[in-house]
Amino acid sequence: MGFIDIVLIVIVGAFVFFGLFFGLVHTLGSLLGTIVGIIFASRLVDPAFETFGFLFGGGTVARIIIFILIFFIITRLIGIVFWFVGKIFNVLAWIPFARSLDRLLGALFGFVEGVIVVGVVLFYAMQVLPDDTLRTMLSTSSVANFLIATMSVLQVFFPEAAQQAVESAADSTAEVIPAPASP
């Protein structure tokens, strides 16, 4: 197991931990935020890159960083709204063992969210990275391949707008970034 595999497992594990900590309502909000984040991040990455791309050095890496930042901000904002809703209504507090079940289901949905988030980022990165960079490392990673394959399977459950958003963002970025010259 390589370094990339370990990093990806730790990231998905962090989503599981946060799902366990925050519970089902907040994690469902984050999952909804993930889908909304995919749609908006893919639509906003080009204008944000034109405005802020210079802060990250321009180029492919800057575009990926901006996509991840927009995606992360949107998903967390929606997740926080759901967390507040859960706190206000305290939906399951009166049922015995409800808090434990809430946390376990939160961990399960945290895992699903982690797979989707990391899968989307990897899918996007694999579309835009030139062949001679990090893409080579990602293509040899068994965890990355699993997450990308899982993301491909889960895509059928996404709304059509989310599917088109990810594909169009990857296509528009691939058009802007020239392929590396062969030696």
N, C-alpha and C positions, 0 to 999 in steps of 0.2 A: 504494500500500500504506500503510495507516494505522498508527498507533501500536499499536493492539490487535493487528493482524496481526503486527507485528514482535515484540511481547512473546510471543505464542503460539508463533511460530517459534523464538524463543530458548529457551522452556521445553521444547519438544519436542526441540530440538537438545541441550539439557542432558541429557535422557534418553539420547540417542544417545551422547553423550560418556561418560556414566557406564557405559553398556553396553559401550562400547569399553574403558574402563578396567578394569572389574570382570570382564568375560568372561561366557561363556554361563551357567554354573551360577548365579552370583549374580543375573544378569538374569532367568533363568527363575524363580528364587525371588521376585524382585521382581514379576514378572508374576503369579505365583500369589498373592503378597501383595496385588496390586492387586485381584484378583477377591475375595479374602477381605475386603480393606479396604472394597470396595463394600458387601458384605453387612453387615459390622459397623458401619461408619460410618452407614449408613442406619438401622440399628436403635438405635444409641446417640446419635444427634444430639438427639433430644427430651429424654431424661434429662440429657444433658450441657448442653443449652441451659438447662434449668430450674435447674441448679446453677451453671453458669459463664457464662451469657449476659450477666449484668450486667457482666462484665469487658470485654466488647467493645461495650458500649453498648446491648445488647438489639436486638430487631428483626431484620429480614431479613439485614442484613450480619453480625450476630453469629452467626446460625444457619449461614450459609454458611461463615464462618471456622471455626466449631466442626466442621462437617462435614469441611472440608479438613484441619484439624489431626488429627482422629481417623483419617481416611483415610490421611494421610501417616505417622503414627506406626505404624499397623498394617502398612502396606506396607514400610516401612523395617525394622521388626523382623523380619518374615519374610524379607526380602532379606538381612539380616545373618546369620540362621541358615543360609541357603543358602550364603552366602559362606564361613562357617566350615566347612561341610560340604565345599565345594570345596577349601578349604585343607587340611583334614585328609586327604582322600582323594587330592587332587592327580590327579584322574581322567585327564587327557589328557597328562600330562607326558612320557610315554615315546614318544609318536608324534611323528615329525618334522613340523614346521610346525604342530603342534597348538595351540600358544599363539597363533599368528597367527589360525588358524581360530576358536579360542575367542573371541578378541577381536572378530573381524568378525561372528560370529554373535551375540555379546553386543550389538554395536552395532545389528544388525538387530532383535533382540528388544527392545532399548532404545527403538528407534523405535516398535515396536508398543505397548510399555508407555506411552510418552509420549502417543501418540495416544489410548489408552484412558483414561489418567489425565486428560488435559486435556479429552477428550471427555465424560467422566463429570462433571467439575466444570462444564463449560459446559452440559451437559444439565440438571444440577441447578439451576444458576444461572438458566437460561432458564425453568425451571418456577416459580421462586419470586420472581424479581425483578419488581417492578411495571413496567408498560410505559414509564414516563417516566424511567427511570434508565439504568444501564449496559446494560440489556437492549437499548435502541435501538442503542447502539454495537455490541454484539455481533451483532445481527441484520444489520447492514450490513457486517460483517467477512467477507471471503471465506474467510479461514483458519478462523475460528470456524464458519462454515457447513459447510466441508469436514470439520472435525473432528466436528461434530455428526452430519453425514450418515454419516461413516465409523463413528462410534459406533453409530448406528442399525443399520448393516449388521452390525457385529461383535456386536451384542447377541444374535443368534441362536446364537452359539457359547458364550455364557455359560450357566452353570447356571441353571435356572429360578429358584432362590432369589435369585441375583444380579439377574436381571431384575426380579423382583417387589420386591426391596429398594429399588432405585433408584426405581421407579415409585411405591411406597408412600411413600417418604420425600418425594418431590416432591409427591405428593398431600396428605400430612398437613401439610406446610409451607404449601402453597397454601391449605388450609382455615384455618390459623391467621392468615395474613397477609391482611388485607383488600385487595381491589383498590382502586387509587387512584380517587378521585372524579373524574368527568369535569367539565371546566370549563363 
